[in-house]
Each structure stands twice: as C-alpha cells, then as structure tokens.
Amino acid sequence: MNMVSVGKKSALLASVMLIVACETGGSGGTAQNTTVNPLEIETGVLTIAQPELDWSPCDRGAAINRGAAIECADLLVPMDYSDPNGLTISIGIARSLANPATRQRTMLLNPGGPGAGGIGFLETFVRVADIPNSVRESFDFVSFDPRGIGRSTAVECNASSLVARDSYPTTRADIQENLELTSEYAQQCYERVGEYLRQLGSFNVVRDMDEIRKALGLPQIDFLGFSYGTRLAALYLQTYPQHSGRFVLDGSMTPDPGLVPLVQGSLIPAQRNIETLADACTLERLCVPDDFLEQLQQRVNSVGDGPDSYESDLLLGILQFASTSPGFESFLIDNVSAYLQTGDIDELENVFGMLGLDESIVSIGDFSVATYIGVLCSDDPTRPTSESVAALQVPWNAESDLFAEANYNIVGICAGWPESVDPIPRIATNQAPASLVIGGPTDAQTPLVFAEQMAVALGAQMLFSEHDGHTTVFSGLNRCTDSAVEVFLTTGALPAFSRCSSSPSLASRNALAVRWHQPSLHLPW
C-alpha cells in the first residue's frame, strides 16, 4: 500500500509490515507426530568442521549491555543441508552475556519477519525491553541474522518491479498485471542469486539454529520468538525436541504453512480494529461511527480504483497502521474524519508525519525483501495465478471490504518464484517439551486463533493476553503476561492460569516505542 512517489513507496516497502494470507498451501502434513525431514543422526558435531566461534565486538556495536558491548561471531553452515559437502554460507551470531556468577541458561531470540535480522534486534532488546532482573541475571541472550539477511550471506535484488505494482488491485486485469511484475522480479532475482534463493526457507533456518546450539556447546537451548519467529520455534520443537528447552511463542503464526490462510486470518481482526477507530467518532468531532465507516469505504474505493496516487498511499498506509496498532484511535480520528469531510490530504500528511510512517518507525536491524519472499515461497510450494487470486475476491470482501484488495499482492508474492525444494507440512507433534504460546485479542497480524491452533499443534500451554496489537513479551503492555513468561523461563513452571487480564506496567511505553519486536510477516506493499 504505498506511494506513487518511488522514494516513499520504497520506504514503506522496507519499514511498514503487516500480516495477511491466501489459500491453502504447503505440502499438507498430518496430525501425527513426526520429525521434519531429518537429514542426519543428531550429534553434537558441527556439520561443517571449523574452529571455535571467534567472538569480538560487533561492527555496529554502540549498544551496551551490563557494561559490555554486544559481541558477534560467524558460523559456517551448508547452503544446502542435503549436500553438506557442497557450498557453504556464513551465519552471523550476536550475544549479550549475563554475569558469570548468576548465569544459568542461554536463550536464543528471533524478532519475526521473515526477512528481519536478529543482531540489530538483540542490541535493541537489551536496551529497550522491560526484561525482569531475574531473566537478565540468569540468561545469556543470543540472536542471529537468518540466512540471506545482514551479516548472514545476505541476498538483495532490485525491487523496482515490485514497487511498480498497483497496491490496491480491483480488477482481474490489475491482478494479472501485478502477477507479471512479481514474476519479473522473481526471474531477475533468481538470475542474480542462483540456487541459494531456494535455500532460504524456514527448515534451513531451523537447521542453522541447531548448528548455533552445537557451536555454543549446549545440549539444549531456550528460545523466545516473536511473530514469524514462532514458526521457527514450532519447527525446532518438532524437529529437535531433545535439544529444545523452554520455548515461548509470542504472537504465534498458524501451524498451516500456506499463505492464503495466513492472510485471510488477518482480515476480520483488521476490520474490527478500524471499527474501533470509528467508535471514537462523536458529534463533537463532526462525525458519527456509521457515517465514518461509510465515508471511509467510499473514499478507499475511490482512491483505490485506478493507478496508485500520493493520496491513496497516504490513506492506505494510515489505515494499515490503525488496523495493526490499536490504541491510537483518539489520536487518529480528528485528522482522518476531517480528511473525509474536506478531501484535504494535508490532514493525512499531518498524521503520516507525526507517526513517522514515511520512515522506519524503529530501527531493529537489517531487512531483506528477497529473503522475506524466499522464506514464504520456500515454505509454501503453491504458486498463484490470476484465477486463484481473483477467486478470493468475494469471500475476502465479505470479511473486510477495506483490506481485501490491499492483500492480493501478498498472496501473489510467489508468482514466478522457483519451485520449492523444502516445503514445510502443517506443524503437529506430540513429542515437543512443554512450551508457552501467547496470543492477544486485537492482534491483526497473527490473530488470536492462530495462537490457539499452534498451542494445540504443539501440545503447548495457551495464554490469552489482553494487550493492544501484536506481541507483548517484555514490552510492559501486560504485567501478568510478563510475569508468567519470567516464571516459565527461570523455573520451567507453566502458569496455572490461561488468561492474563489487561495490566500494563507503569513502565510501559506508547505503542510506537514498544514495537521494537514487531517486524511482522507481511509487507502490504
């Protein structure tokens, strides 16, 4: 959903993220317990023989934790685990050490994405997160740039054909043209990157995670994953249960690997959050909820019907923010309702500028569009057609007329992408150790139902957390949830309750400040 101005459109492409989905994908899978494509008998021996990790201050390294700079190291892994003697790539790892006198365990972290780097995230995490002292004192924190990102043999491709797509396709012809542009990007990217492009999927990232465990000399590793990081957590729990420690999945994805159900699940919660925005209308604000929604729908239909424009990009960008960041209704309503009354786009520009939507809201580290697509299209082997995308119009518009068209480009993102060599099945296991899955009622990126499904798939404890928006752990948005996670991580004891009522801490920050761990799954561009 972005700007006719290439500069602004590119900025949103790289900085504004959302979750949406498409039709059934993946390779099916069953509810039986399996390990996923085991390629070797598990040992503590690294797949690629190499010296011990050589830790040194990270290049980016202004972040300070407990008096010491974040340290980085590089680990060699196979590009293709089915050919361990073939080409290798490098995985960048970062760590923040606890006091040796109090250290007990090691926690691996992933911020989400896919396509988001973990090294910059770790630097932000140790400075910004409301981490309980008991966790800070007990854990070494470790994160990594997943393959294709930042310090880990990065992948970048020219995204100009993606930027050229209509961000609000309303006709079959629009959809077809967008799929052709997406296919052009895929072809150019494959010509540039080669076979590595097909080796970026979640299976390989999970294998890389286990190589990190081996390199750290650990029999087990704990894990805190946000958003897409919950897919990595679930796959690791399923594939390496014997090496899995205490796992927390915050803002969980669905166990289904397909893009369509992933995107479709976001439509109703996104629409509901816009209805909450409408509820902020009063006669004193020169608007009422029913009129606001009707005018908003008419304006979106009007500006979205035709080529992208500066106005459409501003409006759609603000609506995306409102749908995924509940809690800003009183801040947004005056400018948006004034715009609907007058058509003055200065009202939208004011909101855009105040929210910083033309820039990266919070810099959490590296992000790669090519890797983002590569992961999704490795995990889900289906490839869209104009017929399959157009077939979504009626059911999706019934769920959200505002957001249906804005999400067609996401479910079309694998058009022209090379065939998946490592798709993931629907996640299901009965051998995973106890884990904690967290979901929130207003999350439009990974809806609550996804967390409920994932908890069942893993045999995990589900915790309903009342907080605004996406993800919550150690953000200060819910003291009860943070306390439950603290106890689980430090003692292994799961909560005796399944619901945390709203209880923000005094230290909680506004939603812009706390979203340091929210590079979500899908870019609505």
C-alpha positions as CSV (number, residue, x, y, z in Angstrom):
1,M,0.0,0.0,0.0
2,N,2.4,2.6,-0.9
3,M,3.3,5.7,-2.6
4,V,3.3,6.8,-6.2
5,S,6.5,8.6,-5.2
6,V,9.1,5.9,-5.5
7,G,11.1,7.2,-2.5
8,K,8.1,7.0,-0.2
9,K,6.9,3.8,-1.7
10,S,10.3,2.2,-1.2
11,A,10.5,3.4,2.4
12,L,7.2,1.8,3.2
13,L,8.2,-1.3,1.4
14,A,11.1,-1.7,3.8
15,S,9.6,-0.4,7.0
16,V,5.8,-1.0,7.3
17,M,4.8,-4.6,7.9
18,L,1.6,-6.4,8.2
19,I,0.3,-10.0,8.2
20,V,-2.2,-11.2,5.6
21,A,-2.8,-14.6,3.9
22,C,-4.0,-16.6,0.9
23,E,-5.4,-20.1,0.1
24,T,-4.2,-23.5,1.4
25,G,-0.6,-24.2,0.7
26,G,2.2,-26.3,1.9
27,S,2.6,-29.9,1.5
28,G,-0.3,-31.0,3.6
29,G,1.1,-32.8,6.6
30,T,-0.9,-34.8,9.1
31,A,-1.6,-34.6,12.8
32,Q,0.8,-37.4,13.5
33,N,4.0,-36.8,15.4
34,T,6.9,-36.7,13.0
35,T,10.3,-35.1,12.8
36,V,10.7,-32.9,9.8
37,N,13.0,-34.2,7.1
38,P,15.7,-35.5,9.4
39,L,18.9,-35.4,7.4
40,E,21.3,-36.8,9.9
41,I,21.6,-38.7,13.2
42,E,21.8,-36.0,15.8
43,T,25.2,-35.5,17.4
44,G,27.0,-32.5,18.9
45,V,29.3,-32.3,15.9
46,L,29.0,-29.3,13.6
47,T,28.1,-30.2,10.1
48,I,31.0,-28.1,8.8
49,A,34.2,-28.7,10.7
50,Q,35.7,-25.3,11.8
51,P,37.4,-23.6,14.7
52,E,35.5,-22.4,17.8
53,L,33.5,-19.3,17.4
54,D,35.7,-16.1,17.4
55,W,33.8,-13.5,19.4
56,S,34.6,-9.8,19.1
57,P,32.6,-6.5,19.4
58,C,30.0,-6.2,16.7
59,D,30.8,-3.7,14.0
60,R,27.6,-1.8,14.6
61,G,28.3,-2.1,18.4
62,A,27.2,1.1,20.1
63,A,24.7,-1.0,22.1
64,I,25.8,-1.6,25.7
65,N,24.5,-4.3,28.0
66,R,25.7,-4.9,31.5
67,G,28.8,-2.8,30.8
68,A,30.0,-4.7,27.7
69,A,29.4,-4.3,24.0
70,I,27.3,-6.9,22.1
71,E,29.7,-9.5,20.7
72,C,29.5,-11.1,17.3
73,A,30.8,-14.2,15.6
74,D,30.4,-16.0,12.3
75,L,29.5,-19.7,11.8
76,L,29.8,-21.7,8.6
77,V,26.9,-23.9,7.6
78,P,25.9,-25.7,4.4
79,M,24.0,-23.7,1.8
80,D,22.1,-26.9,1.2
81,Y,21.9,-29.4,4.0
82,S,21.1,-32.2,1.6
83,D,24.6,-31.6,0.2
84,P,26.7,-30.9,3.4
85,N,30.0,-31.2,1.4
86,G,28.8,-28.5,-1.1
87,L,28.8,-24.7,-0.9
88,T,28.8,-23.0,2.5
89,I,27.4,-19.8,3.8
90,S,28.1,-17.8,6.9
91,I,25.6,-17.1,9.7
92,G,26.2,-14.0,11.8
93,I,25.5,-14.5,15.5
94,A,25.4,-12.0,18.4
95,R,25.4,-12.5,22.1
96,S,24.9,-10.5,25.3
97,L,26.4,-12.2,28.3
98,A,25.0,-12.3,31.8
99,N,27.2,-12.1,34.9
100,P,29.1,-15.4,35.1
101,A,28.2,-15.6,38.8
102,T,24.5,-15.7,38.1
103,R,24.3,-17.1,34.6
104,Q,22.3,-20.4,34.3
105,R,21.0,-20.8,30.7
106,T,21.2,-19.5,27.2
107,M,18.2,-18.0,25.3
108,L,18.1,-17.7,21.5
109,L,15.8,-14.9,20.2
110,N,14.2,-14.2,16.9
111,P,12.3,-10.9,16.2
112,G,10.0,-12.1,13.4
113,G,9.8,-11.2,9.8
114,P,10.6,-13.3,7.8
115,G,13.4,-11.3,6.4
116,A,14.3,-9.4,9.6
117,G,17.7,-9.5,11.2
118,G,18.3,-10.6,14.8
119,I,21.6,-8.9,15.5
120,G,20.2,-5.4,15.5
121,F,17.2,-6.7,17.3
122,L,19.4,-8.1,20.1
123,E,21.0,-4.7,20.5
124,T,17.6,-3.1,20.9
125,F,16.2,-5.8,23.1
126,V,18.8,-5.5,25.8
127,R,18.4,-1.7,25.9
128,V,14.7,-1.2,25.5
129,A,12.8,-4.3,26.6
130,D,11.4,-4.5,30.2
131,I,13.4,-7.6,30.9
132,P,12.9,-8.8,34.5
133,N,16.1,-8.8,36.6
134,S,15.8,-12.5,37.2
135,V,15.9,-13.1,33.5
136,R,18.7,-10.7,32.8
137,E,20.8,-12.3,35.6
138,S,20.1,-15.9,34.5
139,F,20.4,-15.8,30.8
140,D,22.9,-15.2,28.1
141,F,21.0,-13.7,25.2
142,V,21.9,-14.9,21.7
143,S,20.4,-13.9,18.3
144,F,21.4,-14.2,14.7
145,D,20.7,-12.8,11.3
146,P,18.9,-15.6,9.5
147,R,20.4,-16.8,6.2
148,G,20.0,-14.2,3.5
149,I,20.0,-11.2,5.9
150,G,22.5,-8.7,7.1
151,R,25.7,-10.5,8.3
152,S,24.5,-13.9,7.1
153,T,25.4,-14.2,3.4
154,A,22.9,-11.5,2.5
155,V,20.6,-11.6,-0.5
156,E,19.4,-8.4,-2.2
157,C,17.6,-8.0,-5.5
158,N,16.3,-4.9,-7.4
159,A,12.7,-4.4,-6.2
160,S,11.7,-1.8,-8.8
161,S,9.1,-4.2,-10.5
162,L,7.5,-4.9,-7.1
163,V,7.3,-1.1,-6.4
164,A,5.6,-0.7,-9.8
165,R,2.6,-2.9,-8.9
166,D,-0.8,-1.4,-8.2
167,S,-1.1,-1.5,-4.4
168,Y,-4.9,-1.8,-4.5
169,P,-5.8,-4.0,-7.5
170,T,-9.6,-4.2,-8.0
171,T,-9.9,-6.0,-11.4
172,R,-8.8,-9.3,-12.8
173,A,-6.6,-7.2,-15.2
174,D,-4.9,-5.4,-12.3
175,I,-4.2,-8.7,-10.6
176,Q,-2.7,-10.3,-13.7
177,E,-0.5,-7.2,-14.3
178,N,0.7,-7.4,-10.7
179,L,1.5,-11.1,-11.0
180,E,3.5,-10.4,-14.2
181,L,5.5,-7.7,-12.4
182,T,6.1,-10.1,-9.5
183,S,7.2,-12.8,-11.8
184,E,9.6,-10.4,-13.4
185,Y,11.1,-9.7,-10.0
186,A,11.4,-13.4,-9.3
187,Q,13.2,-14.2,-12.6
188,Q,15.7,-11.3,-12.2
189,C,16.3,-12.3,-8.6
190,Y,17.0,-15.9,-9.4
191,E,19.3,-14.9,-12.2
192,R,21.2,-12.8,-9.7
193,V,21.3,-15.1,-6.7
194,G,21.0,-18.6,-8.2
195,E,20.2,-21.7,-6.2
196,Y,20.8,-20.0,-2.9
197,L,17.4,-18.3,-3.4
198,R,15.7,-21.7,-2.9
199,Q,17.6,-22.5,0.3
200,L,16.3,-19.6,2.4
201,G,13.2,-21.4,3.9
202,S,12.3,-22.0,7.5
203,F,13.6,-25.6,7.5
204,N,17.1,-24.4,6.8
205,V,16.9,-21.6,9.3
206,V,15.9,-24.1,11.9
207,R,18.8,-26.3,10.9
208,D,21.1,-23.3,11.2
209,M,19.6,-22.7,14.7
210,D,20.7,-26.2,15.7
211,E,24.2,-25.6,14.3
212,I,24.3,-22.5,16.6
213,R,23.4,-24.7,19.5
214,K,26.2,-27.1,18.7
215,A,28.7,-24.2,18.3
216,L,27.7,-22.9,21.7
217,G,28.3,-26.3,23.2
218,L,24.8,-26.7,24.6
219,P,22.8,-29.9,24.9
220,Q,19.6,-27.7,24.9
221,I,18.7,-24.2,24.1
222,D,15.8,-21.9,25.2
223,F,14.0,-19.7,22.7
224,L,11.9,-16.6,22.6
225,G,10.3,-16.0,19.2
226,F,8.0,-13.2,18.1
227,S,5.6,-13.4,15.2
228,Y,7.3,-15.3,12.4
229,G,9.8,-16.4,15.0
230,T,7.1,-18.6,16.3
231,R,7.2,-20.7,13.1
232,L,10.9,-21.2,13.7
233,A,10.2,-22.1,17.3
234,A,7.5,-24.6,16.4
235,L,9.6,-26.3,13.7
236,Y,12.5,-26.6,16.1
237,L,10.3,-28.1,18.8
238,Q,9.0,-30.6,16.2
239,T,12.4,-31.4,14.6
240,Y,14.7,-31.3,17.6
241,P,12.6,-32.0,20.7
242,Q,15.6,-33.5,22.5
243,H,17.5,-30.2,22.2
244,S,14.5,-27.9,23.0
245,G,14.5,-26.2,26.4
246,R,12.0,-23.6,27.4
247,F,10.3,-22.1,24.4
248,V,8.0,-19.0,24.4
249,L,6.0,-18.2,21.2
250,D,4.6,-14.7,21.3
251,G,2.1,-13.6,18.6
252,S,2.0,-17.1,17.1
253,M,1.6,-17.9,13.5
254,T,-0.8,-20.6,12.4
255,P,0.6,-24.2,12.1
256,D,-0.5,-24.1,8.5
257,P,2.3,-23.1,6.1
258,G,0.0,-21.7,3.4
259,L,0.0,-18.0,2.5
260,V,-3.8,-17.9,2.0
261,P,-5.0,-18.9,5.5
262,L,-2.2,-16.7,6.9
263,V,-3.5,-13.6,5.1
264,Q,-7.2,-14.4,5.4
265,G,-6.9,-14.8,9.1
266,S,-5.9,-11.1,9.4
267,L,-8.9,-9.6,7.6
268,I,-11.6,-9.8,10.3
269,P,-9.4,-8.5,13.2
270,A,-8.0,-5.7,10.9
271,Q,-11.6,-4.7,10.0
272,R,-12.6,-4.9,13.7
273,N,-9.8,-2.5,14.7
274,I,-10.9,0.0,12.1
275,E,-14.4,-0.3,13.6
276,T,-12.9,0.6,16.9
277,L,-11.4,3.7,15.3
278,A,-14.9,4.6,14.0
279,D,-16.2,4.2,17.6
280,A,-14.0,7.2,18.5
281,C,-16.3,9.4,16.5
282,T,-18.8,11.7,18.2
283,L,-20.9,14.5,17.1
284,E,-18.4,16.9,18.7
285,R,-15.8,15.5,16.3
286,L,-18.1,16.2,13.4
287,C,-18.5,12.5,12.7
288,V,-20.5,9.5,13.8
289,P,-19.4,5.9,13.6
290,D,-21.8,4.7,10.9
291,D,-21.2,7.7,8.7
292,F,-17.4,7.5,9.3
293,L,-17.2,3.9,8.1
294,E,-19.4,4.5,5.1
295,Q,-17.4,7.6,4.1
296,L,-14.2,5.7,4.7
297,Q,-15.2,2.8,2.5
298,Q,-16.3,5.1,-0.3
299,R,-13.1,7.1,-0.2
300,V,-10.9,3.9,-0.2
301,N,-12.9,2.6,-3.2
302,S,-12.5,5.9,-5.0
303,V,-8.7,6.4,-4.4
304,G,-8.0,2.7,-4.9
305,D,-9.8,2.5,-8.3
306,G,-7.0,3.3,-10.7
307,P,-3.3,3.8,-10.5
308,D,-1.6,4.5,-7.2
309,S,-1.5,8.1,-6.2
310,Y,0.0,10.1,-3.4
311,E,-3.4,10.3,-1.7
312,S,-4.1,6.6,-2.0
313,D,-0.7,5.8,-0.5
314,L,-1.2,8.1,2.5
315,L,-4.7,6.8,3.2
316,L,-3.9,3.1,2.8
317,G,-0.7,3.5,4.9
318,I,-2.6,5.2,7.7
319,L,-5.4,2.5,7.6
320,Q,-2.8,-0.2,7.8
321,F,-1.3,1.4,10.9
322,A,-4.7,1.9,12.5
323,S,-5.6,-1.8,11.8
324,T,-2.4,-3.2,13.3
325,S,-1.7,-0.7,16.1
326,P,-4.9,-0.3,18.2
327,G,-4.8,2.3,20.9
328,F,-4.2,5.3,18.7
329,E,-7.9,5.9,17.9
330,S,-8.3,9.3,19.7
331,F,-5.0,10.4,18.1
332,L,-6.1,9.5,14.6
333,I,-9.8,10.2,14.4
334,D,-9.8,14.0,14.1
335,N,-7.4,14.2,11.1
336,V,-8.9,11.2,9.3
337,S,-12.5,12.4,9.8
338,A,-11.5,15.9,8.7
339,Y,-10.0,14.5,5.6
340,L,-13.2,12.5,4.8
341,Q,-15.2,15.7,5.2
342,T,-12.9,18.0,3.2
343,G,-10.8,15.8,1.0
344,D,-7.7,17.8,2.2
345,I,-4.7,15.5,2.1
346,D,-2.8,17.8,4.4
347,E,-4.8,16.1,7.2
348,L,-3.3,12.7,6.1
349,E,0.2,14.2,5.7
350,N,0.0,15.5,9.3
351,V,-0.8,12.0,10.6
352,F,1.8,10.4,8.4
353,G,4.5,12.8,9.6
354,M,3.6,12.5,13.3
355,L,3.6,8.8,13.2
356,G,6.8,8.6,11.2
357,L,5.2,6.3,8.6
358,D,7.4,7.7,5.8
359,E,10.5,6.4,7.8
360,S,11.4,3.3,9.7
361,I,9.4,3.6,13.0
362,V,12.0,1.8,15.0
363,S,15.2,0.5,13.5
364,I,15.6,-3.1,14.6
365,G,18.2,-4.2,12.2
366,D,18.6,-5.4,8.7
367,F,15.7,-6.4,6.5
368,S,15.7,-8.2,3.1
369,V,12.7,-8.2,0.8
370,A,14.2,-11.0,-1.3
371,T,14.7,-13.2,1.8
372,Y,11.2,-12.3,3.0
373,I,9.8,-13.7,-0.2
374,G,12.3,-16.5,-0.4
375,V,11.2,-17.8,3.0
376,L,7.5,-17.6,2.3
377,C,7.8,-19.3,-1.1
378,S,10.1,-22.0,0.2
379,D,7.7,-22.9,3.0
380,D,4.6,-22.8,0.8
381,P,5.1,-24.6,-2.6
382,T,1.9,-23.3,-4.2
383,R,2.2,-20.7,-6.9
384,P,-0.6,-18.2,-7.5
385,T,-2.5,-17.5,-10.8
386,S,-4.8,-14.6,-11.6
387,E,-7.7,-17.2,-11.3
388,S,-6.7,-18.3,-7.8
389,V,-6.3,-14.7,-6.6
390,A,-9.5,-13.5,-8.2
391,A,-11.4,-16.4,-6.6
392,L,-10.6,-14.7,-3.2
393,Q,-12.4,-11.5,-4.0
394,V,-15.9,-12.5,-3.0
395,P,-15.1,-14.3,0.3
396,W,-12.4,-11.8,1.3
397,N,-14.6,-8.7,0.6
398,A,-17.3,-10.3,2.8
399,E,-14.8,-10.3,5.7
400,S,-13.2,-6.9,5.0
401,D,-14.1,-4.7,2.0
402,L,-11.4,-2.3,3.2
403,F,-8.5,-4.7,3.3
404,A,-9.3,-7.5,0.8
405,E,-7.8,-5.8,-2.3
406,A,-4.8,-4.5,-0.3
407,N,-3.8,-8.0,0.4
408,Y,-3.9,-9.6,-3.1
409,N,-0.3,-8.7,-3.7
410,I,0.8,-10.7,-0.6
411,V,-0.9,-13.9,-1.8
412,G,0.5,-13.3,-5.2
413,I,4.1,-12.8,-4.0
414,C,5.2,-16.3,-5.1
415,A,4.2,-15.8,-8.7
416,G,7.1,-16.8,-10.9
417,W,9.2,-17.9,-7.9
418,P,11.3,-21.1,-8.5
419,E,9.9,-24.4,-7.3
420,S,10.2,-25.0,-3.5
421,V,12.7,-27.7,-2.6
422,D,12.0,-27.8,1.1
423,P,8.3,-27.0,1.8
424,I,7.0,-27.5,5.3
425,P,4.0,-29.5,6.3
426,R,1.3,-28.4,8.7
427,I,3.1,-28.4,12.1
428,A,2.0,-31.1,14.5
429,T,3.9,-33.1,17.2
430,N,3.3,-34.9,20.4
431,Q,6.9,-35.1,21.4
432,A,7.7,-31.5,22.0
433,P,8.6,-30.4,25.6
434,A,6.3,-28.0,27.4
435,S,6.1,-24.6,25.8
436,L,4.1,-21.4,26.2
437,V,2.1,-19.9,23.3
438,I,0.8,-16.3,23.7
439,G,-2.0,-14.5,21.7
440,G,-3.9,-11.3,22.0
441,P,-7.5,-10.3,21.1
442,T,-6.7,-7.3,18.9
443,D,-3.7,-8.8,17.0
444,A,-4.5,-8.3,13.3
445,Q,-1.1,-9.7,12.2
446,T,-1.1,-13.0,13.9
447,P,-4.7,-13.3,15.2
448,L,-5.6,-15.0,18.4
449,V,-7.0,-18.0,16.7
450,F,-3.5,-18.7,15.2
451,A,-2.0,-19.0,18.7
452,E,-4.9,-21.3,19.8
453,Q,-4.2,-23.5,16.8
454,M,-0.5,-23.6,17.4
455,A,-0.9,-24.5,21.1
456,V,-3.0,-27.5,20.1
457,A,-0.5,-28.5,17.4
458,L,2.4,-28.4,19.8
459,G,0.6,-29.7,22.9
460,A,1.6,-26.3,24.5
461,Q,0.1,-24.1,27.2
462,M,-2.0,-21.3,25.6
463,L,-2.0,-18.0,27.4
464,F,-4.7,-15.4,26.4
465,S,-3.0,-12.0,27.0
466,E,-5.1,-8.8,27.0
467,H,-2.9,-6.2,25.3
468,D,-3.2,-3.9,22.3
469,G,-1.9,-5.1,19.0
470,H,0.8,-7.6,18.0
471,T,3.1,-9.4,20.5
472,T,3.7,-8.4,24.1
473,V,6.5,-10.2,26.0
474,F,8.7,-7.8,28.0
475,S,7.1,-4.7,26.4
476,G,5.4,-3.7,29.6
477,L,2.0,-3.9,28.0
478,N,0.8,-6.7,30.3
479,R,2.4,-7.3,33.7
480,C,0.6,-10.6,34.2
481,T,1.9,-12.0,30.9
482,D,5.5,-10.8,31.5
483,S,5.4,-12.4,35.0
484,A,4.2,-15.7,33.6
485,V,7.0,-15.7,31.0
486,E,9.5,-14.8,33.7
487,V,8.5,-17.7,35.9
488,F,8.5,-20.1,33.0
489,L,11.9,-19.1,31.7
490,T,13.6,-19.1,35.1
491,T,11.9,-22.1,36.7
492,G,10.3,-24.1,33.9
493,A,6.9,-23.8,35.6
494,L,4.0,-23.1,33.3
495,P,1.3,-20.7,34.6
496,A,-1.6,-22.3,36.4
497,F,-4.0,-19.9,34.6
498,S,-4.8,-19.5,30.9
499,R,-5.8,-15.8,30.8
500,C,-4.0,-12.5,31.7
501,S,-6.3,-9.6,32.1
502,S,-5.2,-6.1,31.0
503,S,-2.5,-4.9,33.4
504,P,0.0,-2.5,31.8
505,S,3.0,-1.7,33.9
506,L,3.9,1.8,35.0
507,A,7.0,1.5,32.8
508,S,5.0,0.7,29.7
509,R,5.7,2.9,26.7
510,N,3.4,4.0,24.0
511,A,2.8,1.7,21.1
512,L,5.4,3.3,18.9
513,A,8.1,2.8,21.5
514,V,7.3,-0.8,22.4
515,R,7.2,-2.2,18.9
516,W,10.9,-3.0,18.8
517,H,10.0,-6.6,18.3
518,Q,7.4,-6.2,15.6
519,P,8.8,-6.8,12.1
520,S,5.8,-8.9,11.2
521,L,5.2,-11.4,8.5
522,H,3.9,-9.5,5.5
523,L,4.6,-6.3,3.8
524,P,1.4,-4.7,2.4
525,W,3.1,-3.0,-0.5
